[in-house]
Structures are given as C-alpha cells and as structure tokens.
C-alpha cells in the first residue's frame, strides 16, 4: 500500500473523519486494491447485515423540453422541435400500471426546465398520480426543477416545496447536482441553479421533514479536487439536516453531447470514486452502485467497493440511453448479481427499508 494513503485509510476504517486533503490523496492514488479493502471494511461496519438491497422503480421523464442547455445532455429538446414532448395522462398511467405489475412501488419522475409549465400544472400532475396510485411513492422533481418552478411561479422555494408535498411529492431525487462547484457548473450547465441553490433546495426540503438522495456525475471538466469539494459540501449539509438517504455517483456519458470530445471514464475510475465516496461520506448510511452506466458486472463489483445497494431494476431509463449507454437487467439478474457477490438480495423502498422477508443465507435464497 502506498504510504501516501495508508494513514487516511486506517483513519477511515477506524471511523475517523477524513479531511478534504486526505480525500484528494485517495483520488490521486492508483492503489485500487487498498481503496477497495478499506471501503469494503467501512461498508461492512456500517452494514453488518448479510444482505444487500435493490429496488423496483421506473424513470418517467414527463417532458424532454428544457431551456437549461446543459452541454452534457443528449436528451433535452427545445420547445417546438419535432421530437419535443409532454407526456399525456394516458401514457403516464400506462407506465405506472406496468411498474406496479412488476412489483414496483415508486416512480422517479423527472423532466426538464420547461418554460411554460406552471406550479399549478405540477400540482395537478402529482395529485393525479397520488389519487390514482396512493401506494406508489413519487420520487420526483430534482432541485434544479424545483428552483426553476420557483422562478416561473414567482414564489419562494419553501412555498413551492410545501405545495408540491401537499400534492403528493414523496421524496426528492438528487439529480442535477453534477459537480457542486460553480466553476464547473458555469462551463457545463450555465443556466442551471448554482451549487448553493441546489443545496438550499435540499436544505429546505429536509426542513419540511422530507428525505431524498444526493448524486454526482463526474468525468467531464472537473478536477479531482472539485470532486472532493462536491463530497465535502454534501457531507456538510448532511451534518446539518440528516436528510439524505443515499449517495449515487456515475460517470459522464459523452456520446451525442457537446462534450463528445471528452474521454469516457471506465471501471477503474468509477470504482475508485465509489470507494473514496464511501470513505469520505461518513454520515451517509447508503451508497448506491450505478450499474446503468457501467454494466451489471461492475455494479456487482461496486458492492465490494463501498456500495450497499445495487440500485433499481430500471424498467425505463431515457437520459443515459440518449447518450448511447443502454445496460439493462431483469429482477432475477439483479438478485443473482447480489448473490454472486456473497450477499442475500432484498428489495427495499426509497428510504432503504427492506420490503421482503430475509432469507437464511446467501447463494441459496429464492426471492420471487
């Protein structure tokens, strides 16, 4: 093991908080095996149970119209283009019906910064879903969308969140974080909410008793130090509110975007980021593997690099797919990946509570 990371790894395994400088040393290291051993030790200390989790949900993009103009996005369209859309209720309910039929209890509802949709439109959307599917959690509307609705409506973010929660919003996804450093955001998403604004939406949601995830999309124009700054800002807000359920990171997919010249990061950098995140984010209970960008085998390997959750069945995913990455897996394949990693697979809800009965031991469980 390199002497530059030995001390930080020992401290993290012992439950000590790492500094930003120590986190940066981990990211600068190429000793992937040492990072894995330490991250796995921390994950097992925080999750000594014999199981690892997954969930069943569906990404529903209610529109692809967006004025943000993010340089990393291959999915969005401007208003009036031939393939721009706004989902109909019939199509929306069909997608939710399919999700429920497959055992899903949640939808991830995100779109874009649509220039014409009012707060009342969103309230009606959430209300229609909640009335028709009261058993389905609406994990919806990322912080940039909330901030945009606030601007369109002329109301404070806190008022917008209160009204959306009353209409049926159940939890807040951490989308649109990218890298929480304004230098980076000005280069890749200049029309999107600032780093402080993103964090403040989460802070105000947590103040209402809401919970939600935090994310990172890395591997575009950011430095390693800026990745650590992103983690540190999340850790600080989690100290303040305790409202984050989990952290999910994934690699930027450059195909068909304005940043297509950027070299796509592979499994080595992804696993190093995953392990560093587990060691640095000492106040985050859960880390989710992103097999959707890396493939199921790397997602499975991430369960030994700090992740304790394999994420979603992903009945539908459009944004990453628009950039040319289309990994898919069945429920049985997710379960088998967890078994093959040496754990019992268990289905969970958005708050990481197991929904099925525990089995006796890994490699023999048969969860239907």
Helices and strands as residue ranges (DSSP letters): H 3-13, H 20-28, H 32-46, E 51-55, E 57-61, H 89-101, E 106-110, H 119-132, E 137-140, H 143-153, H 157-167, H 182-188, H 195-207, E 212-218, H 224-241, E 244-251, H 267-280, E 287-288, H 291-294, H 296-302, E 309-312, H 319-322, H 331-340, E 344-347
